[in-house]
Amino acid sequence: MRKVSIFGATGSIGESTYDLIARAPDAYHVVALSGGRNIARLAEQAIALKAELAVTAFDDCLPDLREALAGTGVEAAAGPEALNEAADRDADWVMSAIIGAAGLAPGFHALSKGTTLALANKESLVTAGPLLLAEARAHGATILPVDSEHSAVFQALTGEELSAVERVIITASGGALRDWPLERMAQATVRDASSHPNWAMGQRITIDSASMFNKAMEVIETKEFFGVSASMIEVLVHPESIVHALVGFKDGALMAHLGAPDMRHAIGYALNWPVRRDLPVARLDLAALGRLTFNAPDETRFPALRIAREVMAMGGTAGAAFNAAKEAALDRFIAGEIGFLDMSALVEDVISEMSSRQGLGNVAISLDNVMQTDAEARALSVGWARASN
């Protein structure tokens, strides 16, 4: 029986992970689950999976969690330290699906135990990729990608030499606003940006998909995880979301990974790796699909992709500044304080300001420096306003 933990259990990735584990309850012993403020769902999951421990990220939610778990035998805890302590518990496989920089520390704690970390938390690689990979090597731990694109690249590279790779192509649906003209995008509301045409995801990642910040993060992830140069990474807009990534080799061949837009593909692959098992996902009918389309992204409409390449060129803690400013910009858009297109302008201005002050590329990557850069970028983001305002 495998011992597993799910961090971010009540989010979209966590729910899909829960679904797969709940289908085979005799195969897994659930060590810990974590969630946010959806206490009823977290408790429901913990009871159903007979988890040892349930943790909410918010201290003020602990009384409600304790009440919901009373008499069930499931422990309750709350707060960042409780998350880290949960990650320190012995587990064979850990899902890292907490959204944002908050997922960084629990991932490090899990790796220090030599576990297999299924990584859905983009921020870990974007902000501290070299540190995370070094931690895994130091403790004999394994990191498996869970983003559909990176799982696809990982699978396409199985049995291949990285030295034979010429390019890596990750695809983007284009998000909710992919067909909108730039003038209309400037007026997009939170509701407009929160409806993904293909994937069932949480609000934040759905908006990030509409702005292409999600894809910009994935470009940086690709560089860090696979150790390829930024110049080898390409992005294609693929509205059908069937081809998740392609790997191009020096002999001109392209290896593509295709699958229905269902995150249980990538999660199930990581859960069962290194073998493949049956998964409850739709099988493709290519004849019914008829055709697959691809287009180059318009970086005038989606400047996040250009900013990501500038961040990769900077190095240092630029990734931490990029992520923090992106998260803060998204918070402000959701709160109605800035417009949709203002998000990319805010991120670019914050990175420019921080780079001119301290030279982000010259800052050594350490956890302390990453967290300090994160805090500084968020502080600058709070005071940001367009010059024309």
C-alpha positions in Angstrom: 0.0 0.0 0.0 1.5 3.3 -1.1 1.6 6.2 1.3 0.4 9.5 -0.3 -0.3 13.1 0.6 -2.1 15.8 -1.4 -1.2 19.4 -0.8 -3.9 21.7 -2.3 -6.5 18.9 -2.2 -9.6 21.1 -2.6 -8.3 22.9 -5.8 -8.9 21.6 -9.3 -5.7 19.5 -9.4 -6.3 18.2 -5.9 -9.8 17.2 -6.7 -8.6 15.2 -9.8 -6.0 13.6 -7.6 -8.6 12.8 -5.0 -10.8 11.2 -7.7 -8.1 8.8 -8.9 -7.1 7.8 -5.3 -10.7 7.4 -4.2 -11.2 4.9 -7.1 -8.6 2.6 -5.6 -8.9 3.1 -1.8 -7.2 -0.3 -1.0 -4.1 0.8 -2.9 -3.3 3.9 -0.9 -2.8 5.0 2.6 -3.5 8.8 2.8 -1.1 10.5 5.1 -2.1 14.2 4.8 -4.4 16.4 2.9 -4.3 20.2 2.8 -6.7 22.9 1.7 -7.7 26.5 2.1 -11.0 27.9 3.3 -13.2 25.2 1.9 -13.3 23.4 5.2 -16.4 21.3 4.5 -14.8 19.8 1.4 -11.4 19.3 3.0 -13.1 17.4 5.9 -15.2 15.4 3.5 -12.1 14.3 1.5 -10.2 13.5 4.7 -13.0 11.3 6.1 -13.6 9.5 2.8 -9.9 8.7 2.3 -9.3 8.0 6.0 -6.4 10.4 6.1 -4.2 10.7 9.1 -4.2 14.5 9.0 -6.0 17.4 7.4 -4.4 20.8 7.3 -6.0 24.2 6.5 -3.6 27.0 5.4 -5.5 29.5 7.6 -5.3 29.5 11.4 -8.7 31.1 11.8 -10.3 28.0 10.0 -8.9 25.5 12.5 -11.9 25.5 14.9 -14.2 24.7 12.0 -11.9 22.0 10.7 -11.7 20.4 14.2 -15.5 20.5 14.5 -16.0 18.9 11.1 -13.5 16.1 11.9 -14.6 15.5 15.5 -14.9 11.8 16.2 -13.5 10.7 12.9 -9.9 9.9 14.0 -8.5 12.4 11.5 -6.1 15.0 13.1 -6.6 18.7 12.3 -4.0 21.4 12.0 -3.6 24.9 10.5 -1.0 27.4 9.3 2.2 27.4 7.3 4.2 25.5 9.9 1.5 22.8 10.1 1.8 22.4 6.3 5.6 21.9 6.6 5.2 19.4 9.4 2.6 17.5 7.3 5.1 17.5 4.4 7.7 16.0 6.8 5.6 13.0 7.4 6.6 9.8 5.8 5.0 9.4 2.4 6.0 7.6 -0.8 4.3 10.1 -3.1 3.3 13.7 -2.6 1.1 15.9 -4.8 2.3 19.5 -4.7 -0.8 21.5 -5.9 -0.9 24.5 -3.6 -1.3 27.6 -5.8 1.3 30.3 -5.6 4.6 30.8 -3.7 2.9 29.2 -0.6 3.5 25.8 -2.2 7.3 26.3 -2.2 8.2 25.4 1.4 6.1 22.2 1.6 7.6 20.9 -1.6 11.1 21.4 -0.2 10.2 19.6 3.0 8.8 16.6 1.1 11.9 16.4 -1.1 14.1 16.4 2.0 12.5 13.1 2.9 13.5 11.5 -0.4 9.9 11.2 -1.6 8.5 11.3 -5.1 7.1 14.8 -5.6 4.4 15.2 -8.2 4.8 18.9 -9.0 1.8 20.9 -10.1 3.0 24.0 -8.3 4.5 26.1 -11.1 5.9 28.7 -8.8 8.4 26.3 -7.3 10.4 26.0 -10.5 9.8 29.5 -11.7 11.1 31.1 -8.4 13.6 28.5 -7.2 14.1 25.9 -9.9 17.9 25.3 -9.3 17.3 25.0 -5.6 14.4 22.6 -5.9 16.3 20.3 -8.3 19.4 20.4 -6.1 17.3 19.4 -3.1 15.9 16.4 -5.0 19.4 15.3 -6.0 20.8 15.7 -2.5 18.1 13.5 -1.0 17.6 11.0 -3.8 14.1 12.3 -4.4 12.2 12.3 -7.7 10.3 15.2 -9.2 7.6 14.3 -11.7 5.9 17.1 -13.7 2.1 17.3 -13.5 1.4 20.3 -15.8 -0.1 18.6 -18.9 2.6 20.3 -21.1 5.5 19.2 -19.0 4.2 15.7 -18.4 3.8 15.5 -22.2 7.5 16.6 -22.8 8.6 14.2 -20.0 6.8 11.3 -21.7 8.1 12.2 -25.2 11.7 12.2 -23.8 11.4 8.7 -22.3 14.2 6.7 -23.8 15.7 9.6 -25.6 19.0 11.5 -25.1 18.5 15.2 -24.3 21.5 16.0 -26.5 19.4 14.8 -29.5 16.7 17.4 -28.8 16.5 20.4 -31.1 13.4 22.2 -29.7 10.5 21.8 -27.3 7.1 23.1 -28.2 4.4 23.6 -25.6 0.9 24.4 -26.6 -1.6 27.0 -25.3 -5.4 27.0 -25.8 -5.4 30.8 -26.0 -7.8 31.0 -23.1 -11.2 32.7 -22.8 -10.2 35.8 -24.8 -8.2 34.2 -27.6 -10.3 35.6 -30.4 -10.9 39.1 -28.8 -9.3 42.1 -30.4 -6.9 44.1 -28.3 -9.3 47.0 -27.8 -11.9 44.6 -26.4 -9.4 42.8 -24.2 -8.7 46.1 -22.4 -12.3 46.1 -21.2 -12.5 42.4 -20.2 -14.0 41.7 -16.9 -13.1 39.0 -14.3 -16.1 37.0 -15.5 -15.0 37.3 -19.1 -11.6 35.9 -18.3 -12.8 33.2 -15.9 -14.5 30.9 -18.4 -12.0 28.5 -20.1 -13.2 27.1 -23.4 -11.6 23.6 -22.8 -10.3 23.0 -19.3 -12.1 22.8 -16.0 -9.8 24.8 -13.7 -9.9 27.2 -10.8 -10.5 30.9 -11.3 -6.9 32.1 -10.9 -5.3 29.7 -13.3 -8.2 30.2 -15.8 -7.5 34.0 -15.8 -3.8 33.3 -16.1 -4.6 31.2 -19.1 -6.5 34.1 -20.7 -3.6 36.5 -20.1 -1.0 33.8 -21.2 0.8 34.3 -17.8 0.1 30.6 -17.2 2.0 29.8 -20.4 4.7 32.2 -19.6 5.3 30.4 -16.3 5.4 27.1 -18.2 8.0 28.4 -20.6 10.3 29.2 -17.6 9.3 25.8 -16.0 10.4 24.0 -19.2 13.8 25.7 -19.1 14.4 24.8 -15.5 13.0 21.3 -15.3 14.5 19.9 -18.6 17.6 22.0 -18.6 17.1 23.2 -22.2 18.1 26.7 -23.4 15.4 29.3 -23.6 16.0 29.6 -27.4 14.9 26.0 -27.8 11.4 26.6 -26.3 8.5 27.5 -28.5 4.8 28.2 -27.9 1.9 27.5 -30.3 -1.7 28.4 -29.8 -3.7 25.2 -30.2 -7.4 25.9 -29.6 -8.4 22.3 -29.4 -6.1 21.5 -26.5 -5.5 18.0 -27.8 -1.7 18.2 -28.5 -0.2 19.1 -25.2 3.5 19.4 -26.3 5.9 18.3 -29.0 9.6 17.5 -28.8 11.6 18.1 -32.0 14.8 16.1 -32.5 17.9 16.8 -34.6 16.9 14.3 -37.3 13.8 16.5 -37.9 11.3 14.2 -36.2 8.6 15.5 -33.9 7.2 13.5 -31.0 3.8 14.7 -29.9 1.7 13.8 -26.9 -2.1 13.8 -27.6 -4.9 13.4 -25.1 -8.3 14.8 -24.1 -8.1 18.0 -22.0 -8.4 16.2 -18.7 -5.7 16.7 -16.0 -6.2 13.1 -14.8 -3.9 12.1 -17.7 -0.9 13.9 -16.3 -1.8 13.2 -12.6 -2.4 9.5 -13.3 0.9 9.2 -15.2 2.7 10.7 -12.2 0.8 8.6 -9.7 1.5 5.3 -11.5 5.0 6.1 -12.9 7.0 4.3 -14.1 4.2 2.1 -15.4 1.0 3.0 -17.2 -2.4 1.9 -15.7 -6.0 2.3 -16.8 -7.3 5.9 -16.3 -10.9 7.1 -16.4 -10.4 9.5 -19.2 -11.9 10.0 -22.6 -10.3 8.2 -25.6 -9.7 10.4 -28.6 -11.6 9.9 -31.8 -9.4 11.6 -34.4 -11.8 11.1 -37.2 -14.5 12.9 -35.2 -12.1 15.7 -34.4 -11.4 16.1 -38.1 -8.5 18.6 -37.8 -6.1 20.2 -35.3 -5.1 23.8 -35.7 -2.0 25.7 -34.6 -1.1 29.4 -34.7 1.8 31.5 -33.5 0.9 33.6 -30.4 0.6 37.3 -30.8 3.0 38.8 -28.2 1.4 42.2 -28.7 -1.8 40.8 -27.3 0.0 38.4 -24.9 3.1 40.3 -23.7 3.5 37.8 -20.8 5.4 35.5 -23.2 8.0 38.2 -24.1 8.4 39.2 -20.4 9.1 35.5 -19.5 11.9 35.4 -22.0 13.4 38.6 -20.6 13.2 37.1 -17.1 15.0 33.9 -18.3 17.7 36.0 -19.8 18.1 37.9 -16.5 18.5 34.9 -14.3 19.1 35.3 -10.6 15.9 36.0 -8.7 14.1 37.5 -11.6 11.7 34.5 -11.7 10.7 35.2 -8.1 10.0 38.8 -8.9 8.0 37.8 -12.0 5.9 35.3 -10.1 5.2 37.6 -7.2 4.2 40.5 -9.4 2.0 38.2 -11.5 0.2 37.0 -8.4 -0.2 40.5 -7.0 -1.5 41.8 -10.4 -4.0 39.0 -10.6 -5.2 39.8 -7.1 -5.7 43.4 -8.1 -7.5 42.5 -11.3 -9.9 40.2 -9.4 -10.5 43.0 -6.9 -11.4 45.3 -9.7 -8.5 47.7 -9.0 -6.8 47.3 -12.4 -7.8 46.3 -15.9 -7.0 43.0 -17.7 -4.2 44.4 -19.8 -2.8 46.3 -16.8 -1.7 43.0 -15.3 1.2 42.6 -17.8 2.1 46.3 -17.6 2.3 46.0 -13.8 4.5 42.9 -14.0 6.8 44.5 -16.5 7.1 47.8 -14.5 7.9 45.9 -11.2 10.6 43.8 -12.8 12.1 46.9 -14.5 12.1 48.8 -11.3 13.6 46.0 -9.2 16.2 45.3 -11.9 17.3 48.9 -12.0 17.6 49.1 -8.2 19.5 45.9 -7.5 20.1 44.0 -10.7 17.9 40.9 -10.2 20.2 38.8 -12.4 23.0 39.4 -10.0 21.2 38.1 -6.9 22.2 34.6 -5.9 19.4 32.1 -5.7 18.8 31.1 -2.1 15.6 30.5 -0.3 16.1 33.7 1.7 16.8 35.8 -1.4 13.9 34.3 -3.2 11.5 35.1 -0.4 13.0 38.6 0.0 12.5 39.2 -3.7 9.0 37.9 -3.5 8.1 40.3 -0.7 9.7 43.3 -2.4 7.9 42.6 -5.7 4.5 42.3 -3.9 5.1 45.6 -2.0 5.9 47.4 -5.3 2.8 45.8 -6.9 0.5 47.2 -4.2 1.5 50.8 -5.0 1.6 50.4 -8.8 -0.6 52.6 -11.0 -0.5 53.5 -14.6 1.2 56.9 -15.3 -1.9 58.0 -17.2 -4.2 57.3 -14.2 
